[in-house]
Amino acid sequence: MSGRYSGMRDKHGIDIAEGDILQRDEDDLEFVKTIAIFWSDEEAGWKYRFRANPGEYIEGLANAEYCSLFEIIGNIDENPELLEVES
């Protein structure tokens, strides 16, 4: 289910909802530029997911400080291709 408010905001102060795709275009990044936000019942918290390789996802716990470095560019329901990586 997409759309639940996460309690976090992007770098423009826009509310981040479950399923939103965020992007960071700073030059000083290691390799994480595009992430999706989702709720984890197992962790009882918000997580982010990014595609490291075709068919491989890496996840981590999301927090307000980290997510505020990104901007919303779409959502997984309408823009799943935004999480694609080149093979």
Steps between C-alpha positions, in 0.01 A plus 500: 500500500643835399418840635530476881681804638841403639549794736804605295552782250723537197756779450223735384286433808251283308342213696641160406244223463538124475594406145663833418820489299764749605815609323817673608726653237791621711842428351638371830286185511648154514237330282154538655313757296143367470304334781142389569337536843293219652366378834650184651279307740801287595706806599192696615637801319562679173767366268651600170583270210720551200593279209873424507497269197228368270282283725693587821367739764675633807298632796570716802314679778372840389515802726400864465858630481600263219179548298526879524804480269280366217213639291185316393503419128206258474352189657530127446144461373531754218878504438659158578757558226662770715658227711654320202876466463700437189615142450 
